[in-house]
Amino acid sequence: MKGRTIALDHLGEAQAAALIVDGKLEDLLIESDHARPGTIYRGIAQRPMKGQGGMFLDTPEGSAFLRQVKGLAPGQPLIVQVTGFAEPGKAIPVTTRILFKSRYAIVTPGAPGLNISRRIKDEDIRESLLEIAHEVMPGAKEAENGLILRSSCAHGDPEEIAEDIAAMAQLCAQVMADVSGKAELLVEGDGPHELAWREWEEGDVDAEPGAFERHDVHEMIAALQRPLVPLPGGGSMSIEPTRALVAVDVNTGGDTSPAAGLKANIAALRELPRQLRLRGLGGQVIVDPAPIPKKERRQLETVLRAALKTDATETILAGWTQLGLMELQRKRERVPLSEVLKPGMLP
């Protein structure tokens, strides 16, 4: 089925959203038991961990870790924001660099300036957006709080953009002024349905009950629970997370042609970012490619970097090991799918 579809549904009691492009699952968001990224707390500083360059904080949802010590004292209240999901047994990662993010606007307290996404090239659109910003949030360049207009503004309704800016500016003012008191949840981070509205480009939205069943999302999720990923041309790759790293093994399958290894590796690297995103995998990723001459490694690097440009998660190609393995470092932005899915969630 051609086109973009955004399916909003539930898996058991958990809120979930799926982005389907031309009949293929491109992104998947499922509610977890972890604190949502973007959540804002008033935390209370506890003890510094100078060896780790940070400090533990008390929050209403458990211990948090802030990579900052200078200028902080035990007992001091701080406004902090969750930056990602905590690994098992570790504290919630937080930062004091708060962002108030919505579909069209990001307000940046303590970081003045007015910026428009570089992806908006049309000068007329940029000028009209500047007019809206100056009208709704005058003096943003000189004020204490800054404003970033996101790429979605290029196709947004001017009134909706203005309302979005005003809402984020008001929320910022209220939260940043609420610095004194005990540990408290100030703003809940966005759930899957809100994130889908905020981050995904427009598409046909199906928010009626049974959306996942109508678009075969359950079957797509079930396939992600299997290590083996079939590739075009008859090859395959196996993706198996361990405690230390994610191991990816590429196989040529039944192809015995001279270029079998190169073809399987190219297909695997083009598919790899999507598979890691859907499975919620990050950290150290080791790829064992199908056998190829060393002279073809440069071509594989080019293919991988091109594939990563369409993926929002920061991923670095560290290089090759002496055994011919590709090393990647990927930011941990999601809870692994294996941890999110509970028994009984899928029919």
CORNOR-V865986 format. One record per backbone hydrogen bond with DSSP energy under -0.5 kcal/mol. CO is the residue of the C=O (numbers start at 1). NH is the residue of the N-H. E is the energy in kcal/mol with one decimal. If there is no record, write none. Layout:
co nh e
CO NH E
CO NH E
This chain:
co nh e
3 22 -2.9
4 204 -2.6
5 7 -0.6
5 20 -3.0
6 8 -0.5
6 206 -2.9
7 9 -0.5
7 18 -2.5
9 16 -2.5
10 12 -0.6
11 14 -1.9
14 11 -2.8
15 31 -2.9
16 9 -2.4
17 29 -2.8
18 7 -2.7
18 20 -0.6
19 21 -0.5
19 26 -3.2
19 27 -1.4
20 5 -2.8
20 22 -0.5
21 24 -1.6
24 21 -2.8
27 19 -2.6
29 17 -2.6
36 39 -2.0
39 82 -2.7
40 186 -2.6
40 187 -1.9
41 43 -0.7
41 80 -2.4
42 184 -1.7
43 45 -0.5
43 78 -2.9
44 58 -2.6
45 75 -3.4
47 56 -2.0
48 50 -0.5
49 52 -1.4
49 53 -0.8
49 54 -1.7
50 53 -0.5
54 49 -3.6
55 66 -2.9
56 46 -2.8
57 64 -2.4
58 44 -1.9
59 62 -1.5
62 59 -1.0
63 92 -2.4
64 57 -2.7
65 94 -2.1
66 55 -2.6
66 68 -2.4
69 72 -2.1
73 76 -2.0
76 45 -2.8
78 43 -2.9
78 80 -0.7
80 41 -2.6
81 95 -1.8
82 38 -2.5
87 90 -2.4
92 65 -2.9
93 83 -2.2
93 84 -0.7
94 67 -0.6
95 81 -2.5
96 98 -1.3
99 101 -0.8
100 107 -2.4
104 150 -2.6
105 102 -2.6
106 148 -2.7
107 100 -2.4
107 109 -0.6
108 111 -1.7
108 146 -2.5
113 147 -2.9
115 149 -2.7
117 120 -1.6
119 121 -0.9
122 126 -2.2
123 127 -2.4
124 128 -2.2
125 129 -2.3
126 130 -2.1
127 131 -2.0
128 132 -2.0
129 133 -2.6
130 134 -2.7
131 135 -1.8
132 136 -2.5
133 137 -3.0
137 140 -0.9
139 142 -0.6
139 143 -2.4
140 113 -1.7
144 110 -0.9
146 108 -2.0
147 115 -2.6
148 106 -2.3
148 150 -0.6
149 117 -2.4
150 153 -1.9
151 154 -1.7
152 155 -1.1
153 156 -0.9
157 161 -2.5
158 162 -2.4
159 163 -2.4
160 164 -2.3
161 165 -2.5
162 166 -2.4
163 167 -2.4
164 168 -2.3
165 169 -2.5
166 170 -2.3
167 171 -2.4
168 172 -2.4
169 173 -2.1
170 174 -2.1
171 175 -2.6
172 176 -2.5
173 177 -0.9
175 178 -1.6
177 179 -0.9
184 42 -2.9
184 186 -0.6
187 40 -2.7
191 195 -2.9
192 196 -2.3
193 197 -1.7
194 198 -2.2
195 199 -3.3
195 200 -0.5
196 200 -1.5
203 205 -0.7
204 6 -2.7
205 207 -0.6
206 8 -2.6
208 211 -1.1
210 214 -2.2
211 215 -1.6
212 217 -2.5
212 218 -0.6
213 216 -1.1
216 220 -1.5
217 221 -2.5
218 222 -2.3
219 223 -1.8
220 224 -1.1
221 225 -0.7
222 225 -1.0
223 226 -1.3
227 239 -2.0
228 230 -0.5
229 237 -1.9
231 234 -1.4
235 231 -2.7
236 251 -3.2
237 229 -3.0
238 240 -0.6
238 249 -2.3
240 247 -2.4
245 242 -3.3
245 247 -0.6
246 286 -2.9
247 240 -2.8
248 288 -3.6
249 238 -2.5
251 236 -2.2
252 255 -1.3
257 260 -1.9
259 263 -2.5
260 264 -2.4
261 265 -2.3
262 266 -2.4
263 267 -2.2
264 268 -2.3
265 269 -2.6
266 270 -1.9
267 271 -1.3
268 272 -1.8
269 273 -0.6
271 275 -2.0
272 276 -2.6
273 277 -2.2
274 278 -2.6
275 279 -2.0
276 280 -0.7
276 281 -2.3
277 280 -0.8
279 337 -2.6
283 330 -2.9
284 246 -2.6
285 287 -0.5
285 328 -2.7
286 248 -2.8
286 288 -0.5
287 289 -0.8
287 326 -2.6
288 250 -2.5
293 296 -1.7
294 297 -1.9
296 300 -1.6
297 301 -2.2
298 302 -1.9
299 303 -2.1
300 304 -2.5
301 305 -2.5
302 306 -1.9
303 307 -2.0
304 308 -2.2
305 309 -1.0
307 310 -0.9
308 311 -1.6
314 331 -2.6
316 318 -0.9
316 329 -2.5
319 327 -3.0
321 324 -1.8
325 321 -2.4
326 287 -2.6
327 318 -2.1
327 319 -1.2
328 285 -2.7
329 316 -2.9
330 283 -3.6
331 333 -1.2
336 339 -1.6
336 340 -1.6
337 341 -2.5
342 345 -2.1
